[in-house]
Each structure stands twice: as C-alpha cells, then as structure tokens.
Amino acid sequence: MDVDFDPSFFGPAVAAVLSPLPLMPLGPGKPNADLRPALQAIDLPPACRAGLWLVHDFQTESHDIAQDLHTAEGSYWHAIQHRREPDAGNAKYWLRRIGVHPIHADLKLAATEAGYANWSPERFVDDCERHRDTGTPTEALLRQVQMLEWRLLFHWCCERGM
C-alpha cells in the first residue's frame, strides 16, 4: 500500500514546509531553526500543528501541544514524540492510552508492503530502540515506516480538523 501524500492538499503554507520532506530520524533529530517562523505562522488545528513540529524535529514544541490535547490523536503524537526522545516506556504508556487507532489497519498494511511484517505499536517502539543510530538497512526501513505512520496520522488529523 502506497500511502498517497500530496502536501498541496493542506494548502500552500503547509506544502512549503513539507516539500521536500526527508525521513525523520528514529531519535530526536536536530530542528531546522530556519523553519521556525514558517511553522509558527501556519494556522492549523492543534493536532495538525503537533505533527508539523514533530516532523521537523521540534520535539519541545510538538510535546507542548500534544500534552494539552486530551484526544487519541494528542496521545498518539505524544507517543511518537516520546519514542523519538527516546523514552520507550513513556511512548508505550501513551500508546496503551490510545488502544487501537483508526489509522492502525492502514499502517499495518503499508508497513507490511514496505517489508516490515507484523507491525504493532509496541513492537515498533522496541524495534526503534534496538536499531536507532545503527545505520543498518533495518533502521532505514523503520524510518520509512515511521514516515508512513506520520503521513497517515497527519492526514487523519487535518482531514478531521483536529
């Protein structure tokens, strides 16, 4: 399953910060300070903003938004942020609070088609822990799956005005 993702769907301001969009590291990454003004100027609902900050490695900004969202989507962004922090235990806590999210079926299918079989949220956290910063093909695959997850969740949030 190819997760179709057209940044222009979200409007020109969002498309400008999503084109091109490199794969996020499995760890915290380093925010691109030059993008801060553009990200601050984007008017989107909170869950969408949490995702935008996160995809550009602004961990604190994403966390501050996500922790104030008392929804499954806020918990999901919170879980991803903690997975990348890295804080596996906290990531799993937030994933358990979500339970099964509507994007999980599509994510499992897309991950399998990408070559990552038997996807589950907690297994993914464990694999990210094991392969972070290894430079291996497995790390590259996990980064691809992480981007599939991000795209699905971001689209879900924006489409629903969250």
Summary of the structure (lengths in Angstrom):
residues: 162
radius of gyration: 14.5
end to end distance: 24.9
largest distance: 39.6
contacts: 499
relative contact order: 0.17
helix: 66%
strand: 0%
